[in-house]
Amino acid sequence: MNVNYEECLQACLECLEACNRCYDACLGEENVKMMADCIRLDRECADICAYTAQAITRNSPFVKEIMELCAKICEQCGEECDKHDHEHCKQCAEACRKCAEACKKAVA
């Protein structure tokens, strides 16, 4: 594994956890329909973070492209989570921003 990707790997794993927590908590909110976009993006983001972690650890030849996509999805998920006042959304948005930045840094 490329040691320059370590920060991105850690950020992806943290973001994966935050998105899964947010996803689960959103499903329990009173107005689930209002949370639909957040739930959908939480799933997309968790999945790309997991895939990015796999790509990094197996030295995928596509790792830079995958990290770029991960950053894009993390940014969108973070923007959506920022629209909500729930603590789980705030924590998720922060993890998404951190992951997006780490992925961009790793690709640069």
Sequence and secondary structure as in RCSB ss.txt:
>XXXX:A:sequence
MNVNYEECLQACLECLEACNRCYDACLGEENVKMMADCIRLDRECADICAYTAQAITRNSPFVKEIMELCAKICE
QCGEECDKHDHEHCKQCAEACRKCAEACKKAVA
>XXXX:A:secstr
  GGGHHHHHHHHHHHHHHHHHHHHHHTSS GGGGHHHHHHHHHHHHHHHHHHHHHHTT TTHHHHHHHHHHHHH
HHHHHHHT   HHHHHHHHHHHHHHHHHHHHH 
